[in-house]
Amino acid sequence: MFSTVCCPEVFGLSSEAPHRLLRKTPQRPSATRCGEHTKDSFRNCHPRIVDAGGFLPTLRPLDFLLQIPVSMSSLNKRFPRLLPEPIRKGVSAADLIDGAFKAYNGGRLAEACRLFTEKMVAANGTVGMSLTGALTPAGLGRAAIIPLLKAGFVDWIISTGANLYHDLHFGLGMNLYAGSPFLDDVNLRKEGIIRIYDVLFDYDVLLDTDAFVRQVIQGPEFQKCMGTDEFHYLLGKYVYERERKLGIKETSVLSAAYQLGVPVFTSSPGDSSIGMNVAAMALRDSKLQFDVNRDVNQTASIVYAAKSNGDTSSVFILGGGSPKNFILQTEPQIQEVMGIEERGHDYFLQCTDARPDTGGLSGATPNEAVSWGKIDPDNLPDCVVCYADSTITLPLITAYALSRTKPRKPKRLYDRRDALLETIRAQYLRCGTITKIGHRTDLEKSKRGRSGRSVTGTKREPAKAKSSAKTKGKK
């Protein structure tokens, strides 16, 4: 509780109005006037003043403030001062983030923007993106994801099937509307209107999209078992052709990925309307099946190719769920299952609203991922989790990246899918075993190359190691 100051004259107050200074001071049984103080009694009454600058025998009002030494904190040597400039008219999104997003999840978003632009897409690093939540129905495919693909900032994608299904609506020229979350859903059902929170569209949008998928997958190129990246590449080709006929462009993520050679996977191919239509066509003797084994190995091969060539591997996670695990499990697949030495992804960026304390993967932190070998522990300080809605963070990160970083040449990883798979297959057959493999948890081993531990038989193994081995053989 706040108490009356015992000696108001010391603090420049009249004795009649000591309450003007709200200061936490302990109540004392007896308090003398300042003029009657001895050194000891003053210390008892004002210990902070005496301890700070010695006994002050004669004080005029507020003189003691000038005599208390100010201790210089080390904070100014470790952190930037929090004193943002006022927001001005016409400020750009990137300048707003750098200038005003200083603390809490605004601060984390600013860190996310700088991590993405200054490290993840810097040099020639490989960036994978996972998509969870209804992002494409909200228009973020065209608004944010396609611009990132065109700029070469995202090299491969793992998405829920639902995001890819709703992406088709835009590529087929169908209409979705910005509505309200406070509508009567029973009436919407009667009127044939579908609602995704505040996004609305006609039921015919679903029916026409379903018909498009069924007609396309009757083609001879679909009559086989294939990875989801190949399936989405072929489907994207048809969406691209439909866009051309309709005279529209840059509306579909699948179309853009097809044009730019960006492989797109889905971790649960049966868990969407696309998978449902594929399953229905199987009853009509369609030969199309999804090769999930190929997906697991193909995604691992993308990460392995980046790390074995001395480049970085980064993950940009929007939401969580199955796509988050699928993009992160590439490292355990390389280390734990295939027995190839590695240390984990280099950079981790996640935008989520999931809590970590429920044990669910969506909220699992990069710290936890380190224990699984998913993230390189040496780069943990460069991992960022921004607890915010992806519909807020993704447009801002995209705007920031396009403003602050020059576009990169697309890697066109899809064009090299067979070669990448063969490379990791050969390495697995050299290093792997059917029996239990040895631990890959020794973090004391020195790292070689730009990122991660060296991989035997690749470009990242230094020449010195090879020469020393020859020398030992001669001895």
N, C-alpha and C positions, 0 to 999 in steps of 0.2 A: 504494500500500500504506500501511497505517497504521504510524506510527513512534512510538517513545518520545518523550515530551515532553522537551525539552532542559533546561528549568528547572522542575521540578515545583512548587517552592514558589510560583512566580508564580500557578499555577492552583489553589492550595489543596490540593495533594496532597503526600503524603510522598514522599521520594525513593525509598523502598523500593517504592512501589506506583504508579508513574507510568502503568501500563497502564490505570488506571481511566478515564482520559480518552481516548476514541477520537477523535483529531483528526488530520487529514491535515497533517503538518508535514514539511518536507524534512529528510532526514538531513544533518547538518553534520559536517565532519571534526573540529571541536573545539568544545566547548560549555563555557563557564565557568559558575560558580555565579552566581546573581543578584546576590549581594553584591559580586562582583568586576566587575560590568558597568560600562563607561563608556557614555556616550550612544551612541557609534558602535557599540560591540559589542552593546548592547541592541537597537539598530535592526536590526543584522544578524540577531540571534537572534529578535526579535519585531517584525518590520516592521509588522504590522497594528495592534499596540497603539500603537506610537509614531506611526504615520501617522494614526491615528484621533484621538488626543488629546494628542499631544506626548510628550516623554520623561517617564517616570514613575520618578523616582530612588528613591523609597521605596514599597514595596508590601507591604501585608499580604495574607494570603490572600483572594482573590476581590475585593479592592478595585478592581482594574482594570475589573471589569464595571460598576461604578457610574460610572466616569469616561469610558467609551467613549460618545460622543454617538450617539443613535439618529436615523438619517435618516428623515424622514417621507416615505413613498412617496406618489406621486400616484394609486395604485390606488384608494384610498378615495374619490377624487373622481370616478372613472370607472366603478367597478364596485361592486355590493353585496357586503358581506362574506359569506363562505361560512361561516355558523354556524347551521345549521338547528335548529329546536326538536325535541326528542324526539317521536317518533310516539306519540300517545295513543290510548287505546281509543275506538272509535266515530268515528274521524275520517272525514270525507266524502272522496269521490274527488277533488273539486276542491281541498279543503284539503290533501290529501296531495300532490297535484301541486305546488301553490304552495309547500308547506312543505318537501318532501323531495326533489323532483326538481331538483337543483341543478347537475349536471355530466354530461358525456358525452351519451349519447343520452337519458338522463333529462332533462337540461337542454334538449336540443332538443325533446323532447316537451312540456315546460312552455312553451317558446317557441311551439310549434305551437298549443297550446291558447289562449294569449293572442293570437296573431296571428289565429286563427280568430274569436275572440269580440270582440276589441277593434277589429279593422280590417276583416276580410273580411265579417262580417255586420253591422258597424256601419252606421248610417244606412240607406241603401237600396241598398247595393252588390249586384251580381248575382254569385252563387256557382255555379260549375259543378263537378260532381264526376265523376271517372272511376273506374271499378271494374275491377280486374284481379285475377286469382287467385280461388280458390274461396272467396269470402266468403259468398255466400248459402247454400251447403250447410252452412256452419258456424253458421248461424242468425243471422248478423249483419244480414240484411235486416230481420227483425222486431226484433232487439235494439237496433240502432243507426241503420240507414239510414232506416227509417220514422219514428222519432222526430225525426230531423233534418228530414225532409220536412214533417211535421206542424207543427214549430216555425217553418217558413218559412226555415230556414237553408240549404237547398239548392234552387236554382231550376231547374236542368237537369242531366241525367245523360248520360254516355257510358259504356257498359258492354260487356264481352264478352258475346257471345250466351250463353255457358255460364252466366254468373251469372243471366241472366234466365230461362234454361231451368230451372235448379234452383230458382229462386224460385217457379216454378209449382207445384212439389211441395207447398210450404207452403200456397199459396192453394187447392189442390185437396184439402186435408185429408189428405195422405199423410204417412207416418211416416219420419223419419230418426233414426238412433241415434248416440250418442257411443260409439265402439268403441275399437279399439286399432290402432296401426300395425304391430304385430308378430304378425299373423295369417298363416296359410298361404293364400296367394292361389289356389293350385290347388284347395284344398278349398272356398274361397269361390266359385270358379267353378262347382264341381260342385253347390254348394248354392243357386246363383242369387242370390248376394249381391254387391253392388257396393261397392267401397271407394274413398273419396277420403281418402287418408292414414289418419286415425282416425275418419272419418265413414262409417257403414254404412247401406245400405238395400237392400230387395229389388229384384230385377231387374224385377219387375212395376211398380215405381214409374216406371221409364223407359218401359215399354210403355204404361202407362195415360196418362202425360203425352203421349207421342207421339200416341196416339189422340185425346186432347183437342185438341191443336193441329190435327190433320188435319180433325177434325169442324168446328172453329170456322172455319177459313179457307175452308171451302166456302161460307160465307155470301156474299150478293151484295155487301156493302160491301167485301169483300176482293178482288173480281174486277177489279183495276186495278193500275196502277203507282203506288206510294206511297213516301214517305219512311219510314224506320224509326221515326221519332217517331209518325207516324200509325198505323203498324202496331201498335206497342206500346200506343198509346192504345186502339185497338179491342180488342186482345187483353186489355188490362187491364180493360176493361168486362165482358168475359165472366168473367174471374177474379173480379171483384167480385160478379157475380151468383151465381157458384158459392159464394163465401164466405157470402153471405146465406142461401142455401138450406141450407148446412151449419151455420149458426148460429155462424160464427167471424168474427173481424175482426182487422184489423191483422196479417195474416200474410204478405201479398205486397207487394213493392215495386211491381210493375206495377199492382196494384189501388189502392194508395195514390197512385201517380203519376196514375192516371186520375182519381181523386176530387179531387186537388189541382191538376190542370192542369199537372203537371210534365212537360215533354217528355223522353223517354228515347230515346236513339239507340244504335245499335251500329255500331262502325267496320268490322266484318267480318261482315255478315249471313249469309254462307254458312258461317261457321266456328263452327257450333254445331248442336245437335240441332234447334233451331227452324228454322234454315236448311235443314237436311237434309230435314225434313218438307215444307217449302215446295218444295224441289227435286223431291221425289218426287211431290207433287201436280201439279207442272207436267207430268209425264208423263201425267196424267189430264186434261190440257187446262185446268188452273187458270190464270187470267189474272193471278194475283198475281205482281208483280215489285217489287223494291226499287229505288227511285230514289236511287242514291248521290250523284248530282249535287245533288239537292235537299238531302240531308243536309249536304254540304259548305257549300252556300250558306246553309242554314237555321241551322246552328251559328254561322257567321260573322255572320249577321244578329242573333243574340242578343247577341253581344259588341259589335257595332257600335251596337246600340240603347242599351246601357248606357253606352258611352263617349261617344256623341254627345249624350246627355242630361246629361252631367256627372257620372254615377255611376261607381263603380269596377267593374272586372271582375276576379274572382278565380278561381283554379283550385285545387281540393282533389283531389290525385292520390293514389289508393291503389294501390300497385304501380307498374306502368309499362306497357310494351307498346303495342299499337296504340291503345287508348283514350287513353293519355297523349298520344301524338302528335296524335290527332284533336282533342283539346280545346285543345292548344296551337297547332295549325296555323291556327286561326281568325284569329290576328293576321297571319301571313304572307299568308293569303288576302285580308285587307283591304288590307294595305300593298303587298306584292310583286306580287300578281296583279291585284287590282282597281285599284291605283294611288291608293287613298285614304290620306291622311295620318293616321298613328296612331303610337303609340310602344310598344305592347305591353300585356299584362295587368298589372294593378297589384300583385296579390299572388299568390304561388306557395307552396303548401304540399304537400309530398310525403312519404309514408311508404313506404319501400322498403327492400329488402335488397340491391338491385343496386349493384354497384361502378361508378364512373364511368370507370375506366381501361381497360375492355374495348371502348369505343367504341359500346356499345349504347345505344339511346334510354332504356331503363328506368333506367339509372344516370346519364343526362346531367343535369348540375347546372343550376340556374337561371342561373348565370353564363354557361354555354354558350348557354342559350336567349336571352340578351340579344343575342348576336351575330346571331341569326336574326331579331330583332325580335319575339320571342315575349313577352318580359318588358320592361317599362319599366325602363331602367337606373337611373333616379333612385330607384326603389323596391327595388333589389336588396338593401339591408340588411334589408328586411322579408320576404325570402324565406327559408323554412325547409325543410330536408331532415332528416327524422328517420329514421335507419337502424334500423328496427325492424319487426317483423311487424305487418301491418295488423290481424290478429286481436287484437293487444294495444293498438295505438294508437287504432283507431277507437272502441271502447267507451269508452276514457278521454276522448278528445276530445269525444265525444257527451255523456258525463256532465258534463264540465266546462262545455260550452256551455249545457246546459240549466240548470245551477246558477248560472251567472254572467250570462246574457243573457236578456232578455225575448223571448218569441216575436215573430216578424214576420208581417205579413199575407202570405200566399202571392201571388206575382206572377202566377201562372197564365199563364205564357208560352205554353203550348200554345194557349190561346184566341186569341192574337194572332199566330199563326204566319204566316198569309197577309199580314197587314199588315206584319210585320217583314221578310218576304222582299221585299215590294214596295218598301219604303223603301231597302233596300240595293241592290236592282236599279236603282232610279232614280239613286242616287248613283254606282253603278258606270258607268252609261251616260253620266253627266256627266264623270266623272274618268278612267275607264279607256280603254284603247286596245288594239288588236290588236297593234300594233308594240311595240317595247321601251319600257317606261316609265322615267321618271327615278328616280334613287336616292331612297330614303326612309330615308337613314342620317345625315342632318344633325342631330346631337344638340345643336348650338349654338343652334338656334332655340328661342325662349322658349316654354314650355308655356302653354296657356290653359285655363281651366276647372279643375275639381277634379282631373281625371286625364287624362293623355294630351294629345296635341296637338290643337288645334282642327280640326274637320272642316268643310270648306267647305259652306256652305248649311245648317248645322244650328243648333240653339239654342246651341251652345257657342261660336259665333263672336261675340266681344264687340262691343258697339254702337260702341265707339270706332273699331274697325277700319273699320266701314262708314262712319262719319261722315268719317273721314280720307280715305277713297277718294272721297267726294263732293267734299270740299274740293279735292283734287288735280284733279278734273275741272273745277271752276270756274276754277282757275288756268289 
